[in-house]
Amino acid sequence: MAAPSVELLKAMFDAAIARAMPARCVPRYLPPVPIGRTIIVGAGKAAATMAQAVEAHWKGSLEGLVITRYGHHAPCERIEVIEAAHPVPDLAGRQAAEHVLNRVKGLTADDLVLCLISGGGSSLMTLPAEGLTLEDKQAINRALLKSGANISEMNCVRKHLSAIKGGRLAVAAHPAQVVTLLISDVPGDDAAVIASGPTVFDPTSFDDALAILAKYGITEPRSVLKHLHARREETPKAGDPRLAHCQTHLIAAPQQSLEAAADVARAAGYTPLILGDSIEGEAREVAMVHAGIVRQVLRHGQPVPRPCVLLSGGETTVTVRGQGRGGRNAEFLLALTVALGGERGVHALAGDTDGVDGTEDNAGALMTPDSLSRAAALGVNAKALLANNDGYSFFSALGDLVKTGPTLTNVNDFRAIVIDA
């Protein structure tokens, strides 16, 4: 039987995911039925369940298509659902993005485009700008994923290599009304960053994109650098009249999910402390900071006395130097395990609310006070695996991977640390 602290961790993770489910958060934000046509488009790991929620509550006729990740399909009757690759785009995503763009062209001011956007949309809805190929987009995505660039930086580059991101989808839909429903997976909940902001103005520029590639030493493919240096067809900016009929609603966000988890902690007799919903940085460095806070609680009862739960969200990064398996949550948790060195009474969970940590089959993992000692008994070297970016193998050996399957929503990473009395 699992320890009470482990059960609490799982209950908080479940509550965080439940708070962001589209069936709960989509209906209240649906706009009035228009005089003309209603076209549904969208992309992201929650796109199919968002479409499902629209179908269940929409009173008029509708049509359209959304793009989601392989394995994240949800059955819809009137809205087509296409699956594509994430985090590196594929041909299915490129073709689907072209269909999305064609769906919104030729509309009138009486028509409505309801755009359903969630995390993962940048990779799933990939339409290269003129002169670029899918292979160019795949190569730059791989380079950015390995570089340690944060999501804002990655999406700045993506927007300037795209025919659909950075407000260009809304421009194509002009003069129709465009209402966008957003489930945020990015620190700060910036609509221009979530899925690279296909229906909102873009505050970044070609020069910004070039500076990001220079920062991380990315010099290939040359076609991408050539395109950025040419600086043709900048993304639409604030005040662009083609975006005048666009509305955006944030319907689910990491903070709301952290608050749902905090409610579960209180009900169990633990004092919750939300450290932040937009924590960024290298996963192992973020783990070191969390470990320091844990020790402050253990030794001084600050900033909150035991029993307590430390909660945080956001999106860390991993600069990949090894050959191991595991996403940023496994990396964070293994680094936390090493940093704490088996502190008594401390349990933790780190997981991605979409159910997939990076490209693996787990959402995240669990840490217990005896994780290091159990690993040592199995001949598993925690520090060596951390150096090899192999958090997956560490927690797999202990039987402590958290596997939910695709949750069909996405409000980024969830971290909880239970500190018992």
N, C-alpha and C positions, 0 to 999 in steps of 0.2 A: 504494500500500500504506500502511495506517495506521501511524503511528509506534508503537514498542513501548509508550510510555507510554499512548497511547490504547487499545491492545489490553489493557493491564493494567487500565485503568479499566473497560472493558466487562466483562472477566472478573470483576472484583470485584462489579460491579453484578449480573451473572448469578448469582454465588454467594450474594449477599445475598437475592435473590429465591428461589433454589432452597431455601435453608434454611427458608423460611417456607411452602413449598407444603403444602397440606393432606394430600396423599397421604403425606407424610413424617411429619407431626406429629399427625394425628388418631388413628390406630389405637391408639397406646399409652395414650390417655386414655379410651377407651370404657368405660362402666360395665358391670356385669353385666346380663344380660337379666332384666327384672322378671317377676314373677308375672303381672301384668296386661298392659295395652297399652303399646306404645312409640309416642309421638308425637314426630315430628321437626318443629321449627320453627326459624326463624332469619332473619337478615338481614345483609347486608353484601356487599362486593365479592368476598369469598371464599366466600359462602354456598353457591353451587352446587357448587364443588369440595369443600367440606367435606361436603356431603350425599353427593356421589359417593363420597368416602372412607368414610363411614359405611356406605353400601350395600355396598361391597366387602368389609367386615370384620364386619358385624353378623350374628350367628348366629340371631337370632329374627325374628319378624314385625315390621314397622314400617309407618308411614304418616305423612303430614304434608306440609308445604310450606315452602319458603324463598323469600326475596325477594332478588334481586341487581340490579345495575345493568344497564341496557341494554348488550348486547354482552359481558356477563360470564357468559353462560349456559354450563352444562355439562350434558350429557345424564344424566338419572337415570331409573331404571325404576320405583321405588316412591315416590319423593318428588317432589312437584310443584315445579317451579321457575318463579317468576314474575319477570319483569323490570320495573323501574320506574326513575324518574328520580333523578338525583343531580347536583349538590348541592341543587337546589331540587325538592321533592317534587311528584308528580303524582297524578292520579286512580288510576292503576294501583297505586301504592304505598299509597294510602289504602284501596282495596278489598282489597288483599292483606293489609294489617295487620288489617283487620276479620276476614278469614278466619282469620288466625293466632290472634287472640284467641278466636274461637269454637271453634277446634280444641282448646284446652286447658281449656275449661269442662266441668264435669260429670264430672271424673275422680275416681278413688279413690286411697287411699294405696298400693294395689298397682300403680298405673300409673306410668309414667316419661315425663317430658317431657325430651327431649334438645334443648337449645337451642344453635344454632350461630351465633355472633356474631363479626362482623369489622367493620373500619372501613367507614363509609358507611351503617351500619344506621340511624342517626338519620333521615336523609332518606328512605331506602328504605322503612322501616316507620313510616309516618306515620298516626296516628289522632288527629284533634283531640279535645281534651277537650270535654265537653258545653258547648254555647253558642258554640263556635268552628267555623270553616269551613276547608276546604282552602285557600281563598284567603287567609285570615288566616295560616295556616302558611307559605304561599309568600312572602307579603309580609315576614314577620319573618325568614325565612331569607335572603332577598335583602339585607335591611338589615344583618343580622349579618355576612354574607359580605363586604360592602363596608366594614364599620366598623373592621376590624382586631382584632376580638375573637378571643381564642384559643379553642381547641376546648373547654376546660373551661367557659369562660364561655358559649359558644354552646350547649353541651349542658345546662347548668343551666337556661337559658331554655326550651329545647325540652322538657325533662322536665316543666316546670310548665305546659305547654300541651298535654299529651298524655294519652291514655287508656290507653297501653300502655307508655310508657317509665318510667324511674325506679322500677323494681321492680313496676310494675303488672301486667306479664305474669305474673310469678311469683305474685302475689296471686290472679290469675284461675285459675291452675293448682292452687292449694291444694285438697285436701291431697296431691296427687300429689308424687312425688319430682321435683325439677327439677335436672338436671345441665347446666351451661353450659360449653361449650368456647369459649375466647376467643382470637382472633388480634388482638393489640394494635396499634393505629395511633396511640396517644396518648402524649404524654410522661408518664412515670411509670407507665404500664401500669395505671392505676386502673380497676378493673372497673366502677365507678360512672360513668365517663366514656365508656368504649368503647361506641359506639352508644347512648349515653345510658342505659346500665345497665338494660335491661328486666327483669332477673331478680335484681337485688341491691338492697339498701337504699340510700336516697339521703340523703347527709349535707347536702344543700343545701335551701333553703327558698324560698317565694314572695318573701320579702323579698330574698334573694340575687338572684333573677331580676330583680326591680325595680331593684335597685342597678346591675346590669350594663347594663340598658337606659338608665338615667340616666347612667352613666359614658360611654356612647357617643352620647348625645343622640338616642336612638331614641324617638320619640313616636307613631309610627303602626305598625300600625293601632290605632285607639282601642279596638276590641273586645279586643285582646290586653292592653292596659293595664288595661282594666276587669276582665278575667278574673283577672289577677295580683293586683290590689288586693282582689278579693273573697276570695282566700285559701281557697277551698273545696277540700276533699278533698286535703290535703297528701300528698305521696309517703310510702310506708312507710319507717320509720327503723330503726336498729339495735335488735335485740331484738324486732322484730315477730314474733309467733308464726306468722304465715302464711308466713314465710320460713325457718322452722326446718328444713325438709327440702330446702333448696337447697344445692347444691355448685357451686363455680366453679373451673375449671382454666385457667390461662394456658398455651396450648400453643405459641404462637410470639410473639416480641417483637422489637422493633428491636435490642436489644443482641445477641441471638443472630445476627442477620443481619450486624451489624457485625463480630462475631467471625469469621464465615465469610469475610467480605471480608478481614479481617486475615490469615487463614491463606493466602489467595491472594497477598497482598503479600509475606509472608515467603518463600513458595516461589519468588517471583520475585527475591528478594534485596533487598527493601525492608523497612525497619523500620516497622511500623505504629504509629500513635498514635491511639487512640480518644479523641476530645475529649469525647464525651458522646452518650448515646442519647436525650436528652430536651431538646434545645436549642430554645427558643422565642424569640419576638421578631419585630420587623419584619425581613423577608427582607434588605433592603439593609443594615440595621444588623448583622445576624448576619454578612453578607458582609464588612463592615468589620473585624469581630473576627477572622474567618478570615484576612483579608489581613494583619493585623498579626502573626498567628502565623507565616504563611508568611515574612514578612520577617525575623522573628526566627531562623527556621531558616536562611534564606539568609545572613544576616550574622553570626550568632553560633553556629550549630549547636545552638540550644536551641529547644524543650525536647527535641529529638531530632536527631541528626545526619543529613545526607544520605548516601545516597538514602533517602527515607522517604515514607510515605503518611499524610496526615491524614484521619481518618474521623469522620463525625458523623451523627447522626440526630435525629429530633424533628419538630416541625411549626412552621414559621415562619408568619407572617401577612403579608398585604399590605393596607395601607390604600389602596384604589383611588381615585386622583385623576385618572388619565388615561383615555384611550379605547382603549388598545392591547390586544393579545392576549398571553396568557401566564399561567401559574400561578406559584405561589410559588417553584418551582425555577428557572424561567427568570429570574425577578426576582432571586433570589439570585445566580445565575451571571453575569448581566449586571452586577450591582453589583460582584461580585468581579473581573470583567474590567476594569471601569473603575478600581477601587481599585488593582489590581496594575499597571496601565499597561504591560503587556507584559513582565513580569519573565521572564527567560530560564530555561528548564528547568522551568517550572511548567505542568502540565496539570490540568484538573479536570472532574469530572462531577457534576451534580446531577440527581436524578430521583426520581419517586414510584414506589415499589415496586409500586403497582397498575397501572402502565403508562399512567396518565393524569394529566398535570400540570394540575390544575384542571379545566377543561372542554375542553381542547384534544386534539389527536390524537397528541401526543407524551408520552413519559414524562418527558423532561427535555432536557438539552443537554450539549454538550462545549465546553470552553474550551481553547485552545492558546496558546502564547506569542505567536503572531502573529495572534490573533483581532482585535485592534484595528487592526493595520496592514492586514489583509485587508479589514476592514470599511471603513476609510478609502479604500482603493483602489476600492471599489464605491460610494463616496459615501454610506455608511451612518454616521450620527452616533450613536455609542453613548450619549452622555450625554442626547441629546434623546429617544432611544427609552426610556431608563430613566425619564426624567421623565414619559413617557407610559404607564408600565407596559406596555411593549411588548417584553419580552424575546423573545417568540416570533419576532417579525419580524427581530430582530437575528440570532439563530442560524439562522433559516430562510434568510436571505440568504447565510450562510456555508456552508450545507449541513451544519450541525452539530447539528441536532435529533436526539435519540435517540428512535426509535420502536420500541417493543416490541409494541404492541397490548396489550389487557388481559392481565395476567399471571395473573389469577384468584386472587391473594392480595393482602395489603396489610399491610405493617408500616411504613407512613409514609415519610417522605422519607429519601433516602440521598445523602450528599455525600462525595466523595473527591477529595483533592488530592494529586497525585503531584509530588514535588520530586526531580528527578534530581541525581545527584552532580555 
